[in-house]
Amino acid sequence: MKAMTAFSNTYIKNTNTKYCTDLSIPAVVIKGLAEHKVTLGAPLCPCRYYDDKEREAKDGYWNCPCVPMRERQECHCMLFLTEDNAFVGDKTQISVDEVNQLTAGTE
């Protein structure tokens, strides 16, 4: 969780994006990315359905940051938002404690 939170905060800074106004959204996404990093060896996007997660993780297209985010700054998960997004907030940092608190009870 710590590594994915740090990655997200750094990526936000490097891409001039921000988190959603509802911080539970990035928190759940970060938790999902961290779980996939542990179970699959790669931060596979947790917001999509995959017939074969292992194959998708090896392919890399949907590993965070995914190709659409890297190429067009389009984040399907609403983790990294540009200023023109209706849900963009003003936060560019989230702590591990916030992620844990906001995802407590989620599985």
N, C-alpha and C positions, 0 to 999 in steps of 0.2 A: 504494500500500500504506500509506503514511504517513497519508494522509487517512482511509482506512477504519479503520485502527487507532485513530486519534484519535477518530473518530466513535464507534466501539464502546466505547471507554473512557468517553467522555462520556455515552453513552446508558446504560451500566451504572450510572453514578453517579446520573443523573437519574431512573432508574426503580427504583432500589433492587434491582437484580438482580445476578447474579454469573455468572462463567464456569463451565464444566463442570470437573469434577475432572481430566479428561483434556484438557489444554490444546491437544492436536493438533486437537481438534474445532473450537474457536473459531478456531484459526489457519487451518485449511482453509476455513472459512466466510468469514473476513475476506479471504483471498486470492481466493476466488471472487467476492465482492462487488466487490473492487477491479478484478478483470479485467472484470466486467460494466460497471462505471462507465466504464472506458476504451473498451470495444468497443460498448456500447449507450447510453452517456451517462447511465445510471441504475444504482444498485446493486440490480439484480434478484436476488432470492433464488436462490442457486446450488444449492439442495437440492431443487428441483422440476424436473420435465420440462415443457417448453413446445413446442408445435407451432410457434409463431412468437414467438421471444424479443423481437424488435423491437416487436411489437404489445403484448406483455405489459409491456414496459418503459414504453411510452407510456401504457398504461392505469393503471399505478401501484399496483395492488392488492398485488402481490408485491414492490414495491420496499421495501428495508429502511429503516426498520422497516415491516414489512407491516401490513396492516389488522388481522389477528388479534393481532399483538403490540401494536399501539397501543390496540386496544379491550379485549383480555382478557389481556394479557401472556402470550400463547401463542406461543412461538417454535418453529416446526417444525424449524429448523436446530440447535436447542440452543445457540444463541449467547448468548442472554440468558435465564438461568434464575432462577426464583423459589425462595425457600427451601423450598417444599414439593416441589420436584423431587428425585427420588432421586439424580440425578447432579450436583447443585449442588456447586460447590467453594467455596473461601473467597476466591478471587482476584477482584479488581475492576479489575485492570489487566493488560494484556499489552503488550509492547514490539514494535516493528517487527522488531527482531533476533530475538525469540522466534518471531514469525510466520514469518520467513524460515527460521530453523533448523528449525522443526517442519514446514514444508512443502517443504523441500528434496527434490527428486526427484519431487514430485507434479506432475501436469499437468492 
